[in-house]
Amino acid sequence: MAFTDSDWGGSKGYKLFSASTIYYPGIIIWRSHKQKVVSLSSAEAKYNTMTEGTQELQWISNLIFEIPKDRKQQILCTDNQSTISIASNHIYHHGTRHINFRLHFIRNLVEEENLKIEYLDSNKMIADSLTKNNNYPKSINHLKLIFGNQDLSSKGV
């Protein structure tokens, strides 16, 4: 399971940060960095972040797959419904024509049912802790989600 988020234009001095966190069942990878590409919208920025997070999720999944266990469908959580629509819909849209084709490999994973993208409310998006300045209660809530034994899938949230 992975969580991705981006801060589009919210940071002083930097235009955009990406963050991703991967769980299996505890934290395996987390990272926060400046995006390498210029995004024209928050949806494009989050879609780019989803692509980066999915690449990491694929790498970890392939590594774990080498250990003899059942391979499960990967779950990627995002708080942006526009990016879910972009990833799930192969129809050409005028507003997304400028998005680099390499970012669309997510569509193939969704179509092949190797990846499931779930919407997660922004208040429960723990990747926010890596991209945005949060207030104290929100930070405490994220820490409880990260280190607690709570179910983070959409069914448990």
C-alpha positions in Angstrom: 0.0 0.0 0.0 1.3 3.4 -0.9 0.3 7.0 -0.2 1.3 9.9 -2.4 0.8 13.6 -2.3 2.2 16.8 -3.6 2.3 20.4 -2.6 1.7 22.5 -5.7 2.9 26.1 -5.1 2.4 25.9 -1.4 6.0 26.1 -0.3 8.1 29.3 -0.3 11.1 29.2 -2.6 10.1 25.9 -4.2 7.3 25.4 -6.7 6.5 21.8 -6.0 7.2 18.9 -3.6 6.3 15.2 -4.0 6.1 12.7 -1.3 5.4 9.0 -1.1 5.2 6.5 1.7 5.1 2.7 1.2 3.8 0.2 3.8 4.2 -3.5 3.9 2.9 -3.9 6.7 5.2 -1.3 8.3 6.9 1.7 6.7 9.4 0.5 4.1 10.1 3.7 2.1 9.3 7.3 2.6 10.7 10.2 0.7 10.0 13.9 0.0 11.7 15.7 -2.8 11.4 18.6 -5.3 9.7 17.4 -8.5 11.8 17.4 -11.6 9.1 18.6 -14.0 7.0 21.7 -14.1 3.3 21.0 -13.6 0.6 23.2 -15.0 -2.1 22.2 -12.5 -2.4 20.5 -9.1 -4.0 17.5 -10.8 -0.9 17.1 -13.0 1.4 17.5 -10.1 -0.4 14.8 -8.1 -0.5 12.6 -11.1 3.2 12.9 -11.5 3.6 12.1 -7.8 1.3 9.1 -8.2 3.6 7.9 -11.1 6.7 8.2 -8.9 5.0 6.4 -6.0 3.7 3.6 -8.3 7.2 3.1 -9.7 8.5 2.6 -6.1 5.6 0.4 -5.3 6.3 -1.8 -8.3 9.9 -2.1 -7.4 9.1 -3.1 -3.8 6.4 -5.4 -4.9 8.8 -7.1 -7.4 11.4 -7.4 -4.6 8.8 -8.9 -2.2 7.5 -11.2 -5.0 10.9 -12.9 -5.0 10.1 -14.0 -1.4 7.7 -16.9 -1.8 4.3 -15.4 -0.8 1.0 -14.7 -2.4 1.2 -11.5 -4.5 -1.6 -9.1 -3.8 -3.1 -6.2 -5.8 -1.2 -3.0 -5.0 -3.1 -0.1 -3.5 -2.2 3.5 -4.1 -4.0 6.2 -2.0 -4.5 9.7 -3.2 -6.6 12.7 -2.1 -7.2 14.0 -5.6 -10.2 12.6 -7.5 -9.1 14.2 -10.8 -5.9 12.1 -10.8 -8.0 8.9 -10.2 -10.1 9.8 -13.3 -7.0 10.5 -15.4 -5.4 7.2 -14.4 -8.6 5.2 -15.0 -9.8 6.7 -18.3 -8.0 6.1 -21.5 -10.1 8.5 -23.5 -8.2 11.6 -24.8 -9.0 14.8 -23.0 -8.0 18.2 -24.1 -7.0 19.3 -20.6 -4.5 16.4 -20.1 -2.9 16.3 -23.6 0.3 17.9 -22.3 1.0 15.2 -19.7 4.0 13.2 -20.6 3.2 9.7 -21.9 5.6 8.0 -19.5 3.4 9.0 -16.7 0.5 7.0 -18.1 2.0 3.6 -17.3 -0.3 3.8 -14.3 -3.2 3.3 -16.7 -1.9 0.0 -17.8 -1.4 -1.2 -14.2 -5.0 -0.2 -13.4 -6.3 -1.9 -16.5 -4.4 -5.1 -15.8 -5.8 -5.0 -12.2 -2.2 -4.9 -10.7 -2.9 -1.5 -9.1 -6.0 -0.2 -7.4 -6.2 3.6 -6.8 -8.3 4.6 -3.8 -9.5 8.0 -2.7 -8.4 9.0 0.8 -9.7 12.1 2.6 -7.1 14.8 2.8 -7.3 14.8 6.6 -6.1 11.2 6.6 -3.5 11.6 3.9 -0.3 10.8 5.8 1.9 11.8 2.8 0.8 15.4 3.7 3.3 15.3 6.6 6.1 15.0 4.0 5.0 17.8 1.7 3.1 20.4 3.7 3.3 22.4 6.9 0.7 20.9 9.1 -0.8 22.2 12.3 -0.2 20.3 15.5 -3.5 18.2 15.7 -3.1 17.1 12.1 0.5 16.1 12.6 -0.4 14.1 15.7 -3.2 12.4 13.8 -0.8 11.4 11.0 1.7 10.0 13.6 -1.1 7.9 15.0 -2.0 6.6 11.6 1.6 5.9 10.8 2.6 4.2 14.0 -0.7 3.0 15.3 -2.3 -0.3 14.4 -5.1 1.3 12.4 -6.4 0.0 9.1 -5.5 2.6 6.5 -7.4 1.2 3.6 -10.6 2.9 2.5 -12.7 0.3 4.3 -11.0 1.0 7.7 -10.7 4.8 7.4 
